[in-house]
């Protein structure tokens, strides 16, 4: 591997951490923008992992916004999250 092969995954982790912090601070739009915007940094290296990490964060954001229906037919692999929260299930505010 090249000397810079580690750069993209490290940058992606940093941006994902920033997105998670924005989510925790309540900046849901900013968190989603960072998370989805950083997907290209790691998608070629680990597409499944990247999709699950970003998908999980976006899932949490959209759940808080009442926008879970947007995942229907999106092709995003949410893995176990789909089993934990059935489509259309009401989620109490503050749970999660």
Beta strands, then each sheet from edge to edge (+ up, - down):
end
